Amino acid sequence: MSHRVLVYGTLRQGELNHHLLSDSQFLGNVVTQAHFQLFDLGPYPAAIKGEQSLIAEVYLVADETMRKLDILEDYPNEYERELVTTPHGLAWIYLYQNKDLLKKEISSGDWCKRDEGSY
């Protein structure tokens, strides 16, 4: 079985954990609807529900890859999964659960541009 996954942080192309998607099919770049808010936790980002768009990518992944992503995202403890609508169909997004740790917002919604003063 395959799953669509919307990734917005370290799983994106050129980022630290992108290798986990090496066997997955890239479906396209996406700017989400303004239903989120993105934060910098240092080594990785956290998205929650809000009123901001995210810059993201959508992939078609196999069951085994989905299991690896669940481990990476510490699902269901640190992140929860929700289905969101994308131009490529419904896709899973990982949303952060501990809102008390969210201090540094990335106002651009783009994790890859976090070092360009988008706070």
C-alpha positions in Angstrom: 0.0 0.0 0.0 1.2 3.5 -0.6 0.5 6.8 1.2 0.9 10.4 0.3 2.9 12.5 2.7 3.3 16.3 2.8 6.8 17.2 4.2 7.8 20.7 5.3 11.1 20.4 7.1 14.1 18.0 7.3 12.5 15.6 4.8 12.5 18.1 2.0 15.0 18.0 -0.8 18.4 19.1 0.3 17.6 18.7 4.0 19.1 16.3 6.6 16.5 13.5 6.5 15.6 13.6 2.8 17.4 10.3 2.2 14.5 8.5 4.0 12.4 9.4 0.9 15.0 8.1 -1.6 12.7 5.2 -2.7 9.6 7.4 -2.8 7.9 9.2 -5.7 8.1 13.0 -5.7 4.7 14.3 -6.6 5.4 18.0 -6.5 6.0 21.2 -4.6 3.0 22.6 -2.7 2.0 25.8 -0.9 -0.6 24.7 1.5 -3.8 26.5 2.4 -3.3 29.0 5.3 -4.2 26.4 8.0 -0.8 26.1 9.7 1.9 27.9 11.7 5.6 26.9 11.5 8.2 27.1 14.3 11.9 26.4 14.6 12.9 23.9 17.3 16.6 24.1 16.4 17.4 20.9 14.5 13.9 20.5 13.1 10.6 22.4 12.6 7.2 22.0 14.1 4.0 22.8 12.4 0.7 23.3 14.2 -2.8 24.4 13.1 -2.9 28.2 12.5 -3.4 30.7 9.7 -0.2 30.5 7.7 0.7 28.6 4.5 3.6 26.1 4.5 6.1 25.6 1.7 6.2 21.8 1.3 6.6 18.8 -0.9 4.4 15.8 -1.5 5.6 12.2 -1.9 4.1 8.9 -2.5 5.6 6.5 0.0 5.4 2.8 0.7 4.3 1.2 4.0 7.9 0.6 5.1 8.9 4.3 4.4 5.8 5.4 6.3 6.9 3.3 9.3 10.4 5.0 9.2 8.7 8.4 9.0 6.6 7.6 12.0 9.8 6.6 14.0 11.5 9.8 12.9 8.6 12.0 13.9 8.1 10.0 17.2 4.5 9.4 16.2 2.1 9.4 18.1 4.1 11.0 21.0 5.8 14.1 19.7 3.8 14.5 16.4 0.4 13.5 15.4 -0.7 12.8 11.8 -3.6 14.4 10.0 -4.9 14.2 6.4 -4.7 17.4 4.4 -5.9 18.3 0.9 -3.2 18.9 -1.6 -3.2 19.2 -5.4 -2.0 15.6 -5.5 -4.8 14.2 -3.3 -5.1 13.7 0.4 -1.7 13.5 2.2 -0.6 12.9 5.7 1.1 15.8 7.5 2.9 15.6 10.9 1.7 18.2 13.4 3.6 19.0 16.6 1.8 18.4 19.9 3.7 20.2 22.6 2.8 23.8 21.9 4.5 25.0 25.1 7.9 24.5 23.4 7.0 26.7 20.4 8.8 30.1 20.7 10.5 30.9 17.4 8.0 31.3 14.6 9.1 31.0 10.9 6.8 33.6 9.4 7.6 32.7 5.8 6.3 29.2 6.3 9.5 27.9 4.6 11.8 25.8 6.8 14.5 25.9 4.0 14.7 29.7 4.3 14.8 29.8 8.1 18.3 31.3 8.0 17.3 34.2 5.8 15.6 36.2 8.5 12.1 34.9 8.1 11.3 35.1 11.8 
